[in-house]
Amino acid sequence: MPVNQNELSTQQTPFLLIDHARFMRNLTYLQQRISERGCALRPHLKTLRSVDAAHDMLPNMNSPATVSTLAEAEAFADAGYTDLLYAVGITSNKLERAAALIKRGINFHILLDSLEQAQAVTQFGQKHDVVFSVFIEIDSDGHRAGLAPNNPLIVEIAKHVHANGAQLTGVMTHAGGSYSSDSVDEIRAAAAQECEAARNAAEAIRAAGVPCPIVSVGSTPTAHFAEDFTGISEVRAGVYTTFDLVMLNLGVCSLDDIAMSVVTTVIGHNKEKNWVLIDAGWMALSRDRGTASQRIDYGYGLVCKDSGAPYEGVCVTSVNQEHGVIALPATHTVNEFPIGAQLRILPNHACATAAMHQHYMVLKNTDELEVWPRILGW
């Protein structure tokens, strides 16, 4: 939906702005990096949850993609995408919707890490004449869900799926622990550990006589620093499209790579405290404090001029529902931030900030602005 670029400064704030040139540069870099290493990129679409964004990320509708909700899967299927991995553990109450996607001809994959889930899937499939495509989740770093790569239950689940009318398509792991790394070397080590865990699990399944064609790994940090993808079929990443301050702190991107900001207006001053008040609270920025435990704490976001140039050391320090507070350091005064002026706030966590908005303003060129709707719900 095109909008006159001159209207950017008159848009009602707060709103989420995407710098399309940076967005495309981020997409191109990772696609090329993964392709050069002989793997497919299966982008995670959950960060922006936008069909318009997906058109840039995956111009080929048959390319593999990852989703985090069934609402996303249904919307992207409606848009013509045919290969979707639902990368959240499946539950029985979602199998009917999953089956409906498969019956539409979508190459739709579900994820599980327990025999109970596997049994529910095969029983539903046999009862309703549906062949489910299954990935087994592997825990490569103790971060969250999945089975340790040497857990014999992996083979037991694979055998059950294979013998009871479903298809064991692959194994999947997510190196979520890489987000706690203190250096690029630690990210590289996490990537190597991730790949080894997935390979070992796949090899155990194959040794038991069950096909396991796909070995899927990924996180934005490890996708950018892994070097050896031997035995890996595909790599997943999501926040790489826009990046954020967490990724900046990890050394995965530069400030110039961050393609997302929240545009806000100065609505007041507290001169005694040297505070600037803005109309972007947690409903626009989110409550995510992902940088709080990192080397630089950016509060609720780094403050930039309306041009996008950052103010060094100036952050949103506290938020209420519709108010943000910028407690200025002594190097700045409220007079530098006149009431009515627009600012841009770079996000801690792009996924969380994007989730606060029903659509995004996308600055494509100096004279072209578009609106990208966001897919809502679960």
Salt bridges, closest charged atoms under 4 A:
ASP19 OD2 - ARG22 NE 3.74
GLU36 OE1 - ARG37 NH1 3.91
ASP56 OD2 - HIS20 NE2 2.80
GLU72 OE2 - ARG49 NE 3.59
GLU74 OE2 - ARG97 NE 2.85
ASP78 OD1 - ARG104 NH2 2.79
ASP83 OD1 - ARG42 NH1 3.17
ASP83 OD1 - HIS109 NE2 2.87
ASP185 OD1 - ARG188 NH1 3.41
GLU227 OE2 - ARG33 NH2 3.08
GLU227 OE1 - ARG37 NH2 3.23
GLU234 OE2 - ARG42 NE 2.72
ASP256 OD1 - ARG22 NH2 3.84
ASP257 OD1 - ARG25 NH2 3.32
ASP288 OD2 - HIS349 ND1 3.08
ASP297 OD1 - ARG289 NH1 2.78
GLU336 OE1 - HIS332 ND1 3.00
GLU370 OE2 - LYS364 NZ 3.54
